[in-house]
Amino acid sequence: MMQAATSPSDTRLDPARFFRLLGEETRLRTAVLLHRQGELCVCELTEALGVSQPKMSRHLGHLRDVGLVETRRSGQWIHYRLRSDLPAWAHDLLTTVAGDLADEPPFSGDTARVRRAIARNRSECEQ
């Protein structure tokens, strides 16, 4: 059973809050992974970033509250993706950051780990 994506009722993305939240490494790495991979389940993000599920959920909640990500529920799993209607400035910034940091640690390792997590968990996350 899938539910529609959810996003904050206020669709404006405040630039100051956006940059403040992405100043925290886990949230920046999460945003980069979501930009590169599209939709990811919490379990895939926790495995890729090596953080606990409660910590990852807290960071994702902050990103959702600022209006950067939206969610989709599938059974017991929540999937996150960047908002489809991100302002051009935010999308362009994330494209630049994701591209420029692709080969830099820890971002290069995050990409490899999330691909392995997807391979292991995708069928389970979709149930």
Wavefront OBJ file of the C-alpha trace (Angstrom):
o trace
v 0.000 0.000 0.000
v 1.541 3.283 -1.105
v 0.625 6.730 0.061
v 1.215 9.942 -1.805
v 4.231 12.073 -1.135
v 3.962 14.635 1.609
v 5.648 17.984 1.930
v 5.258 20.989 4.196
v 2.210 23.163 3.651
v 4.459 26.188 3.104
v 6.244 25.412 -0.159
v 8.689 28.326 0.019
v 12.223 27.266 0.780
v 13.963 29.764 3.064
v 17.582 30.135 1.829
v 19.030 30.984 5.252
v 17.435 27.945 6.878
v 18.399 25.762 3.881
v 22.093 26.669 4.251
v 22.014 26.379 8.047
v 20.603 22.852 7.876
v 23.039 21.740 5.179
v 25.897 23.059 7.307
v 25.544 19.834 9.325
v 27.531 17.025 7.676
v 24.951 14.225 7.935
v 22.232 16.386 6.394
v 24.544 17.559 3.601
v 25.579 13.975 2.834
v 21.907 12.939 2.877
v 20.910 15.709 0.461
v 23.773 14.772 -1.880
v 22.746 11.095 -1.834
v 19.107 11.961 -2.500
v 20.165 14.211 -5.370
v 22.295 11.442 -6.891
v 20.044 8.451 -6.238
v 16.518 9.867 -6.239
v 14.303 8.200 -3.675
v 15.892 6.328 -0.764
v 14.489 4.440 2.193
v 15.577 5.306 5.716
v 17.282 1.909 5.999
v 19.378 2.624 2.882
v 20.432 6.018 4.208
v 21.363 4.678 7.650
v 23.517 1.982 6.085
v 25.187 4.347 3.624
v 25.993 6.996 6.230
v 26.713 4.667 9.149
v 24.290 6.350 11.545
v 21.534 4.950 13.718
v 17.948 4.901 12.475
v 16.729 7.377 15.138
v 19.538 9.816 14.272
v 18.824 9.491 10.540
v 15.104 10.007 11.098
v 15.796 13.133 13.132
v 17.982 14.592 10.366
v 15.413 13.695 7.709
v 12.728 15.360 9.801
v 14.736 18.584 9.777
v 15.149 18.368 5.998
v 11.422 17.740 5.609
v 10.530 20.617 7.926
v 12.632 23.096 5.945
v 10.943 21.932 2.737
v 13.884 20.176 1.090
v 12.518 16.623 1.033
v 9.178 14.917 0.667
v 8.153 11.441 1.770
v 6.288 8.420 0.526
v 5.160 5.590 2.764
v 5.227 2.005 1.524
v 4.086 -0.416 4.215
v 6.250 0.178 7.267
v 8.957 2.014 5.328
v 9.245 5.721 4.613
v 11.040 6.771 1.453
v 12.583 10.213 1.029
v 13.396 12.241 -2.050
v 14.184 15.835 -2.828
v 11.054 17.859 -3.407
v 10.070 17.786 -7.050
v 9.332 21.514 -7.004
v 12.606 22.722 -5.496
v 13.449 26.270 -6.516
v 15.999 26.436 -9.336
v 18.632 27.991 -7.051
v 18.417 25.048 -4.613
v 18.442 22.419 -7.354
v 21.394 24.088 -9.105
v 23.321 24.352 -5.859
v 22.796 20.667 -5.023
v 23.762 19.683 -8.587
v 27.007 21.634 -8.269
v 27.818 20.315 -4.800
v 27.002 16.701 -5.718
v 29.130 16.927 -8.856
v 32.087 18.695 -7.257
v 32.167 16.353 -4.265
v 31.557 13.082 -6.117
v 35.120 11.838 -5.748
v 35.821 13.346 -2.322
v 35.548 11.459 0.977
v 33.127 10.866 2.592
v 30.848 11.450 -0.413
v 32.569 8.912 -2.678
v 32.197 6.206 -0.030
v 28.558 7.175 0.598
v 27.686 6.506 -3.033
v 29.294 3.066 -3.016
v 27.652 2.132 0.297
v 24.183 3.300 -0.740
v 24.381 1.271 -3.951
v 25.195 -1.841 -1.910
v 22.364 -1.015 0.515
v 19.922 -0.606 -2.376
v 20.952 -3.960 -3.810
v 20.398 -5.666 -0.442
v 17.325 -3.829 0.819
v 15.228 -2.609 -2.108
v 12.850 -5.569 -2.282
v 12.366 -5.509 1.504
v 11.768 -1.727 1.588
v 9.040 -1.983 -1.066
v 6.926 -4.485 0.874
l 1 2 3 4 5 6 7 8 9 10 11 12 13 14 15 16 17 18 19 20 21 22 23 24 25 26 27 28 29 30 31 32 33 34 35 36 37 38 39 40 41 42 43 44 45 46 47 48 49 50 51 52 53 54 55 56 57 58 59 60 61 62 63 64 65 66 67 68 69 70 71 72 73 74 75 76 77 78 79 80 81 82 83 84 85 86 87 88 89 90 91 92 93 94 95 96 97 98 99 100 101 102 103 104 105 106 107 108 109 110 111 112 113 114 115 116 117 118 119 120 121 122 123 124 125 126 127
